[in-house]
Amino acid sequence: FQGNPMCLVCLETLSALKDYNLSQHYNTLHKVKFEKYAGAARTAVVADLKSKVCKQQHSFTKATTCQESAITAFYDVALKLARAKKPLSDGEVVKRCAVKTAKAFGDNIAKNFEAVSLSQRTVTRRIVDIHDHDCKYFSLALDESTDVTDVSQLLVFARTIVNAFDVHQELLKLASLHDTTKGSDIFSGVTSAVGEYGGFEKLSAVVTDGAPAMQGRHRGFAGLLRQSGVNCPILHCIIHQEALCAKTLNFGHVMDLVTKVTNIIRGGNRSLCHRRFITFLDEVDAEYGDLQLHTDIRWMSREKCLERFFALRSEIPVFLENSISGDTSVYCGKLKDTKFLYDIAFLTDISAHLNHLNTLLQGRDQTVCDLISHMTAFQRKLGLFIDGFSSPPENLAHFPARAEIRKESPQCDKQIQKYRADLEKLQEQFKNRFQDFHEMQPLITLFTDPLSTVVSAQPSELQPNSASCRQTRFLKQSPFSTSLRFSMASMFGSTYICESSFSTMKHIKSKERNRLTNETLFHLMQSPLSLRCRWTAESCPGEVALLC
């Protein structure tokens, strides 16, 4: 037993496997009872004793195995419930269903399922036990929103990186702000969250939205962080800045009419009108079967709304004239005006390009270098678009709606200067914004393409090392290169992970589940929002493969 000899009769374990010890134990305790057995009878007695010992050991092993399997099932089911955003009480329903299913295959199997404890309190404890943190080199993404009970929830996400170049994004803390949401309140919440894992010593960057409480230089979170001695880039979310750039397009008259006409057809209590419109589109075999609503809060809905409205520009006036009792002559006249149709076609095309850029900027596993490359590529596209609108005839290869309208009404080519001015204004906005990212451009270039970096463009403290980086041997051996790649790879570039998490929060803490405690809500959100990815030499951007 466990490397020591064990007596089959009394189950006593001896200290050493020596003939003297074994014979003394047998002669002293068992010789009188068993010396009468010899030959085959003695062999049978020994075999019987061995089988009894094996059965006894197997019963203990089986009990331990069943208990370990039940505990494993505890955690697996708890994690599945959390990731599916289901109520904790659903664990009991899962158990009842599992037991009923197992009974169809025999009562012995059902007993194993009955050993799994899935009560609401047990599931809550399992979810709390699942998580662990290892913040070694990290950046933070912060955002704040209000839940269904009007409590302001501050999400603090950490993007950590370890020596094996494993990047892990996880919800570090959900801080409930029950009073004000000033910069000092946000700073206190973030400080308490980061302080549990070593403080700000290895913080590489912070990304927030553009609210004054976040970005304020004196009383905002950014200002208070600077005053505390933390000197790292504090970035304004690149997706928010892109959305602000898109708002500079002065086409309010187009969106106002599109919104009003859409609301006349399917807004408010217009169910009958909406059904008739869908039937009408089906009868005329229209390209789309319905219009799409738009709201400024969900800015990406503008492109889909415009795309459908433009495709149905011929069917909508017919329906308004024949099926709407009110006076819609103004709207019908606008939809037949060539200049207005040119405007809606241009806005549809440029909105599609902006939506494509916004989609590229989304995602949880992108580095700040990836985001900057998408933004730089779009600025080059704007230059290409402006060149296409420089002189008649326009190059409308990237503006399909505008090209379709030109085929119907080629006499409006004189409007190209207006659209060129709009594109130049948009290009200027993209140049003026993203200054926080532009300041990091030398480091980004050194990270993505160190062999072609301009040494004089680097910060003075990095210029000697940057000059040495031109040697491939240095790239593989320098501590400086290792520190740089870890720092850049750990940086958030947007608060996309926070914005998507608010949708998860509203699903978990709904009107039906508004009594969740802050701690339980945190752990329920933490389970489906964790993301781990492994960087390899093949997946690193540019010549970072040389650094790996």
C-alpha positions as a printed Julia matrix, in Angstrom:
548×3 Matrix{Float64}:
   0.0     0.0     0.0
   1.62    3.28   -1.17
   4.99    1.51   -1.6
   4.92   -0.34    1.75
   3.98   -4.01    2.38
   0.47   -4.59    3.74
  -0.84   -7.67    5.5
  -3.79   -9.28    3.69
  -5.29  -10.56    6.95
  -5.22   -7.59    9.35
  -4.46   -4.89    6.68
  -1.59   -3.54    8.81
   1.13   -1.73    6.87
   4.73   -2.55    7.66
   7.56   -0.05    7.53
   9.98   -2.02    5.32
   9.9    -4.9     2.85
  12.3    -7.22    4.71
  12.03  -10.98    5.25
  12.63  -10.69    8.99
   9.85   -8.09    9.47
   7.36  -10.06    7.38
   8.06  -13.43    9.05
   7.95  -11.91   12.54
   4.56  -10.3    11.85
   3.13  -13.56   10.45
   4.54  -15.82   13.16
   3.36  -13.54   15.95
  -0.19  -12.78   14.79
  -1.44  -15.21   12.12
   0.6   -18.46   12.15
  -1.73  -20.33   14.49
  -4.77  -19.68   12.3
  -3.28  -20.19    8.83
  -0.49  -22.8     9.2
  -2.98  -25.6     8.64
  -3.47  -24.51    5.03
  -1.04  -25.88    2.48
  -0.75  -26.31   -1.27
  -3.86  -25.45   -3.31
  -5.9   -24.61   -0.19
  -3.34  -22.04    0.9
  -3.31  -20.51   -2.59
  -7.12  -20.25   -2.53
  -7.1   -18.49    0.87
  -4.51  -15.95   -0.35
  -6.53  -15.27   -3.51
  -9.68  -14.73   -1.46
  -7.93  -12.29    0.88
  -6.52  -10.37   -2.1
  -9.96  -10.01   -3.74
 -11.48   -8.67   -0.5
  -8.75   -6.03   -0.19
  -9.15   -5.01   -3.86
 -12.93   -4.62   -3.49
 -12.49   -2.48   -0.4
  -9.94   -0.22   -2.11
 -12.12    0.03   -5.25
 -15.13    1.17   -3.24
 -13.14    4.08   -1.77
 -11.65    4.96   -5.18
 -15.06    4.89   -6.86
 -16.56    7.2    -4.22
 -13.69    9.65   -4.64
 -13.99    9.56   -8.45
 -17.74   10.21   -8.34
 -17.22   13.14   -5.98
 -14.54   14.67   -8.22
 -16.75   14.23  -11.28
 -19.64   15.93   -9.49
 -17.46   18.9    -8.53
 -16.2    19.18  -12.13
 -19.8    19.15  -13.34
 -20.6    21.91  -10.78
 -18.13   24.29  -12.37
 -18.87   23.35  -15.98
 -22.61   23.99  -15.63
 -22.03   27.21  -13.64
 -19.71   28.53  -16.33
 -22.14   27.6   -19.11
 -24.99   29.39  -17.34
 -22.9    32.51  -16.84
 -21.72   32.61  -20.46
 -25.27   32.08  -21.71
 -26.4    34.98  -19.45
 -29.09   32.77  -17.89
 -30.57   33.16  -14.38
 -28.66   31.31  -11.68
 -31.82   29.46  -10.65
 -31.76   27.7   -14.04
 -29.17   25.35  -12.54
 -31.96   23.51  -10.74
 -33.91   23.15  -13.99
 -30.79   21.79  -15.72
 -30.37   19.2   -12.95
 -34.0    18.03  -13.13
 -33.77   17.63  -16.9
 -30.46   15.74  -16.63
 -31.87   13.35  -14.01
 -34.99   12.66  -16.1
 -32.83   11.94  -19.14
 -30.46    9.68  -17.17
 -33.32    7.6   -15.76
 -34.14    6.52  -19.29
 -30.76    4.74  -19.34
 -30.97    3.24  -15.84
 -31.23    4.23  -12.2
 -27.49    3.82  -11.59
 -26.67    6.59  -14.05
 -29.39    8.83  -12.6
 -27.82    8.56   -9.12
 -24.63   10.18  -10.44
 -26.62   13.16  -11.77
 -28.49   13.53   -8.51
 -25.14   14.0    -6.73
 -24.53   17.25   -8.63
 -25.64   20.25   -6.55
 -26.99   23.06   -8.76
 -28.99   25.23   -6.4
 -28.95   28.99   -6.96
 -26.55   29.7    -4.07
 -24.22   26.89   -5.12
 -24.03   28.14   -8.71
 -23.28   31.64   -7.43
 -20.37   30.34   -5.34
 -19.0    28.35   -8.28
 -19.0    31.4   -10.55
 -17.16   33.45   -7.93
 -14.51   30.71   -7.6
 -13.83   30.36  -11.32
 -11.87   33.59  -11.86
  -8.29   34.48  -11.16
  -6.07   37.37  -12.33
  -2.47   37.74  -13.35
  -1.89   41.35  -14.38
   1.73   41.57  -15.44
   1.87   44.22  -18.2
  -1.43   45.89  -19.0
  -3.54   48.71  -20.4
  -7.03   49.82  -19.35
 -10.29   50.57  -21.18
 -12.87   52.57  -19.23
 -16.48   53.49  -19.85
 -19.53   54.29  -17.75
 -23.25   53.71  -18.28
 -26.46   53.37  -16.29
 -28.16   50.03  -15.65
 -31.88   49.26  -15.39
 -32.01   50.4   -11.74
 -30.42   53.8   -12.55
 -27.12   52.86  -10.92
 -24.08   54.16  -12.8
 -21.77   51.23  -13.59
 -18.1    51.86  -14.42
 -16.49   49.08  -16.45
 -12.72   48.66  -16.05
 -11.24   46.28  -18.61
  -7.6    45.19  -18.53
  -5.56   43.94  -21.47
  -2.63   42.02  -19.98
   0.35   40.35  -21.58
   2.8    37.8   -20.18
   6.23   36.54  -21.19
   4.86   33.93  -23.61
   3.13   36.79  -25.5
  -0.26   35.59  -24.3
  -2.68   38.53  -24.47
  -5.65   38.33  -22.12
  -8.55   40.8   -22.07
 -10.78   40.59  -19.02
 -13.22   42.63  -16.99
 -11.06   43.74  -14.08
 -13.83   45.42  -12.1
 -17.4    46.66  -12.28
 -17.56   49.7    -9.99
 -21.03   50.89   -9.0
 -21.19   54.7    -8.63
 -24.28   55.32   -6.49
 -23.79   59.08   -6.21
 -21.99   61.4    -8.63
 -19.95   60.35  -11.68
 -17.24   63.01  -11.52
 -13.64   62.49  -12.5
 -12.69   61.96   -8.85
 -15.31   59.18   -8.5
 -14.02   57.43  -11.61
 -10.41   57.82  -10.47
 -11.23   56.27   -7.08
 -12.98   53.32   -8.71
 -10.1    52.64  -11.1
  -7.46   53.07   -8.38
  -9.17   50.56   -6.1
  -9.47   48.07   -8.98
  -5.85   48.34  -10.14
  -4.48   48.57   -6.6
  -5.53   44.98   -5.93
  -3.14   43.78   -8.67
  -0.01   45.84   -8.12
  -0.96   49.42   -8.99
  -0.13   51.5   -12.07
   3.55   50.62  -12.29
   3.23   48.54  -15.47
   0.37   50.5   -17.05
   1.08   51.03  -20.77
  -2.01   53.09  -21.81
  -5.57   54.07  -20.9
  -8.4    54.51  -23.4
 -11.69   56.23  -22.52
 -14.59   57.96  -24.21
 -14.52   61.72  -24.74
 -16.64   62.74  -21.75
 -15.24   65.63  -19.64
 -15.29   63.42  -16.55
 -12.88   61.09  -18.37
 -10.69   63.39  -20.48
 -10.67   66.55  -18.31
  -7.11   67.88  -17.84
  -7.63   69.13  -14.29
 -10.63   67.51  -12.61
 -11.22   64.67  -15.04
  -9.87   61.15  -14.69
  -7.02   61.88  -17.12
  -5.91   64.94  -15.16
  -6.06   63.17  -11.8
  -4.09   60.25  -13.2
  -1.36   62.63  -14.38
  -1.29   64.37  -11.01
  -0.78   61.0    -9.3
   2.48   60.56  -11.21
   1.34   58.09  -13.89
   2.85   59.09  -17.24
   1.34   56.91  -19.97
  -0.73   57.65  -23.12
  -4.38   58.48  -22.32
  -6.29   57.9   -25.55
  -9.72   59.01  -26.7
 -11.53   55.99  -28.2
 -10.74   55.87  -31.92
 -14.27   54.65  -32.78
 -15.85   57.61  -31.0
 -13.56   60.02  -32.83
 -14.44   58.42  -36.17
 -18.15   58.85  -35.4
 -17.58   62.54  -34.56
 -15.82   63.02  -37.88
 -18.79   61.53  -39.73
 -21.15   64.05  -38.09
 -19.42   66.94  -39.9
 -21.19   66.06  -43.16
 -23.88   68.73  -43.59
 -26.72   66.62  -44.93
 -29.3    67.19  -42.22
 -31.99   68.03  -44.78
 -31.63   64.55  -46.28
 -31.82   62.66  -42.99
 -34.74   64.8   -41.77
 -36.84   63.89  -44.81
 -35.81   60.23  -44.73
 -36.72   60.0   -41.03
 -40.07   61.77  -41.46
 -41.15   59.63  -44.42
 -40.07   56.44  -42.66
 -42.05   57.43  -39.56
 -45.13   58.18  -41.7
 -45.0    54.67  -43.12
 -43.97   52.57  -40.11
 -43.47   54.82  -37.07
 -45.63   55.0   -33.95
 -49.13   53.44  -34.17
 -49.06   52.85  -37.92
 -49.22   49.07  -38.0
 -51.92   48.96  -40.7
 -50.02   51.39  -42.93
 -46.84   49.4   -42.41
 -48.51   46.13  -43.4
 -49.94   47.71  -46.53
 -46.52   49.09  -47.45
 -44.92   45.64  -47.13
 -47.69   44.15  -49.27
 -47.25   46.91  -51.86
 -43.49   46.28  -52.1
 -44.14   42.58  -52.53
 -46.63   43.23  -55.32
 -44.27   45.49  -57.3
 -41.34   43.08  -56.67
 -39.2    45.81  -55.06
 -35.52   45.31  -54.25
 -36.21   45.44  -50.49
 -39.28   44.35  -48.57
 -39.33   47.13  -45.98
 -37.71   50.34  -44.74
 -35.36   50.43  -41.77
 -35.64   52.81  -38.83
 -32.75   55.08  -37.83
 -31.66   56.72  -34.59
 -28.67   58.98  -33.97
 -27.57   56.93  -30.97
 -26.99   53.92  -33.23
 -25.09   55.85  -35.84
 -24.3    52.8   -37.99
 -28.01   52.36  -38.73
 -27.85   55.43  -40.99
 -26.18   53.57  -43.86
 -28.7    50.69  -43.88
 -31.6    53.12  -43.59
 -30.32   55.22  -46.5
 -29.48   52.18  -48.62
 -33.04   50.86  -48.45
 -34.63   54.28  -48.81
 -32.55   55.04  -51.91
 -33.37   51.65  -53.46
 -37.11   52.29  -52.89
 -37.05   55.93  -54.06
 -39.47   55.17  -56.93
 -41.94   53.07  -54.92
 -42.2    55.37  -51.86
 -43.84   58.4   -53.66
 -46.39   56.08  -55.31
 -47.35   54.61  -51.94
 -47.55   58.03  -50.27
 -49.87   59.4   -52.96
 -52.17   56.38  -53.04
 -52.27   55.07  -49.48
 -51.63   58.01  -47.09
 -54.62   60.19  -46.31
 -52.64   63.25  -45.2
 -50.88   65.81  -47.4
 -47.59   64.27  -48.55
 -47.05   66.43  -51.63
 -43.96   68.09  -50.14
 -42.27   64.75  -49.55
 -43.25   63.38  -52.95
 -41.93   66.52  -54.63
 -38.59   66.18  -52.85
 -38.28   62.53  -53.84
 -38.73   63.53  -57.48
 -36.24   66.41  -57.27
 -33.02   65.45  -59.05
 -30.77   67.57  -56.82
 -32.19   65.96  -53.69
 -31.73   62.5   -55.18
 -28.09   63.39  -55.91
 -27.65   64.37  -52.26
 -29.21   61.2   -50.89
 -27.15   59.08  -53.32
 -23.9    60.75  -52.22
 -24.79   60.42  -48.53
 -25.68   56.74  -49.04
 -22.3    56.01  -50.63
 -20.13   57.93  -48.15
 -22.1    56.44  -45.23
 -21.32   52.97  -46.57
 -17.59   53.79  -46.61
 -17.74   55.2   -43.07
 -19.65   52.16  -41.85
 -17.04   49.87  -43.38
 -14.31   51.76  -41.53
 -16.29   51.59  -38.28
 -16.67   47.83  -38.69
 -12.93   47.43  -39.22
 -12.27   49.36  -36.01
 -14.48   47.03  -33.99
 -13.31   43.81  -32.39
 -11.68   42.83  -29.11
  -8.35   41.44  -30.28
  -6.96   44.39  -32.25
  -3.86   46.31  -31.21
  -3.57   50.06  -31.4
  -1.34   49.56  -34.45
  -4.13   47.71  -36.28
  -6.57   50.54  -35.59
  -4.16   53.21  -36.79
  -3.49   51.28  -39.99
  -7.25   51.14  -40.73
  -7.56   54.86  -40.12
  -4.55   55.72  -42.3
  -5.89   53.57  -45.14
  -9.25   55.38  -45.01
  -7.58   58.78  -45.18
  -5.82   57.64  -48.34
  -9.18   56.55  -49.71
 -10.56   60.03  -49.06
  -7.73   61.48  -51.13
  -8.65   59.08  -53.93
 -12.32   60.08  -53.71
 -11.44   63.78  -53.86
  -9.36   63.24  -56.97
 -12.33   61.48  -58.57
 -14.53   64.56  -57.97
 -11.94   67.05  -59.23
 -13.35   67.62  -62.72
 -16.09   66.24  -64.99
 -16.69   63.45  -65.68
 -16.59   62.11  -62.14
 -14.9    58.84  -61.28
 -17.79   57.08  -59.52
 -16.26   53.6   -59.28
 -16.58   53.78  -55.47
 -19.95   55.61  -55.46
 -22.48   53.17  -56.98
 -25.61   55.07  -55.87
 -24.23   58.32  -57.31
 -23.38   56.52  -60.58
 -26.93   55.14  -60.76
 -28.44   58.61  -60.41
 -26.09   60.06  -63.03
 -27.38   57.53  -65.56
 -30.92   58.76  -64.89
 -30.07   62.51  -64.78
 -26.66   63.34  -66.29
 -27.4    67.1   -66.35
 -26.48   67.59  -62.66
 -22.73   67.09  -63.05
 -22.22   70.69  -61.94
 -22.8    69.58  -58.33
 -19.47   67.74  -58.2
 -17.72   70.76  -56.68
 -20.18   70.69  -53.79
 -19.42   67.04  -53.06
 -15.7    67.6   -53.47
 -15.91   70.33  -50.8
 -17.79   67.94  -48.49
 -15.09   65.29  -48.94
 -12.32   67.84  -48.29
 -14.09   68.94  -45.12
 -14.32   65.32  -43.99
 -10.64   64.78  -44.8
  -9.71   67.85  -42.76
 -11.64   66.49  -39.79
  -9.74   63.21  -39.96
  -6.45   65.12  -40.04
  -7.3    67.33  -37.07
  -8.61   64.55  -34.85
  -6.71   61.51  -33.55
  -3.9    63.75  -32.26
  -3.32   61.4   -29.32
  -2.74   58.55  -31.78
  -0.59   60.71  -34.09
   1.73   61.48  -31.18
   2.37   57.75  -30.86
   3.15   57.31  -34.55
   6.98   57.1   -34.12
   6.57   54.3   -31.57
   4.0    52.55  -33.74
   6.38   52.69  -36.71
   9.2    51.35  -34.55
   6.92   48.52  -33.43
   5.51   47.54  -36.84
   8.47   48.28  -39.12
  11.65   48.94  -37.07
  14.01   48.56  -40.04
  12.52   51.56  -41.86
  11.91   53.9   -38.92
  13.27   57.45  -38.96
  15.61   57.68  -35.98
  15.29   61.47  -35.62
  11.49   61.16  -35.31
  11.78   59.04  -32.17
  11.8    60.51  -28.64
  15.32   61.5   -27.63
  15.6    58.78  -25.0
  14.8    56.14  -27.65
  17.03   57.4   -30.47
  20.19   55.43  -29.53
  18.24   52.19  -29.21
  16.26   53.0   -32.35
  19.48   53.37  -34.31
  20.64   49.99  -33.0
  17.32   48.46  -34.04
  18.46   48.54  -37.65
  20.55   45.5   -36.89
  18.49   42.29  -37.0
  20.69   40.74  -34.34
  19.78   43.58  -31.97
  16.08   42.99  -32.63
  16.32   39.49  -31.21
  18.55   40.26  -28.24
  17.82   43.78  -27.0
  15.83   44.22  -23.75
  14.63   47.5   -25.27
  12.94   45.71  -28.18
  11.3    43.25  -25.8
   9.93   46.04  -23.61
   8.61   47.96  -26.63
   6.79   45.05  -28.2
   5.21   44.07  -24.87
   4.09   47.64  -24.25
   2.58   48.17  -27.71
   0.9    44.76  -27.87
  -0.83   45.35  -24.54
  -2.47   48.66  -25.55
  -6.18   49.09  -26.09
  -7.1    51.45  -28.93
 -10.85   51.72  -28.4
 -13.57   51.15  -25.82
 -15.37   48.69  -28.08
 -15.08   45.97  -25.45
 -16.82   48.26  -22.93
 -19.62   49.23  -25.32
 -20.36   45.62  -26.22
 -20.26   44.7   -22.53
 -23.01   47.2   -21.72
 -25.29   45.22  -24.02
 -24.37   42.11  -22.05
 -25.03   43.94  -18.78
 -28.5    45.04  -19.89
 -29.29   41.47  -20.88
 -28.11   40.04  -17.57
 -29.5    42.74  -15.27
 -32.92   43.18  -16.83
 -36.23   44.25  -15.38
 -36.88   40.65  -14.39
 -33.44   40.27  -12.69
 -32.94   43.74  -11.2
 -32.15   42.41   -7.69
 -28.72   41.08   -8.61
 -25.99   42.25   -6.25
 -23.04   44.15   -7.72
 -20.66   41.29   -6.92
 -22.84   38.68   -8.62
 -23.36   40.94  -11.65
 -19.58   41.39  -11.91
 -18.88   37.66  -11.95
 -21.74   36.94  -14.35
 -20.36   39.53  -16.77
 -16.79   38.39  -16.29
 -17.42   34.83  -17.51
 -18.63   35.54  -21.09
 -16.34   38.56  -21.6
 -12.92   37.0   -21.04
 -10.75   36.68  -24.11
  -7.31   35.14  -24.42
  -5.23   35.0   -27.58
  -1.73   33.78  -28.34
   0.56   35.87  -30.53
   3.06   34.05  -32.68
   5.75   35.17  -35.06
   3.31   34.61  -37.94
   0.5    36.69  -36.38
   2.59   39.69  -35.32
   2.23   42.83  -37.5
   4.93   43.89  -39.92
   8.43   43.04  -38.84
   7.48   42.41  -35.23
   8.05   38.76  -36.18
  11.74   39.59  -35.88
  11.15   40.55  -32.26
   9.38   37.33  -31.25
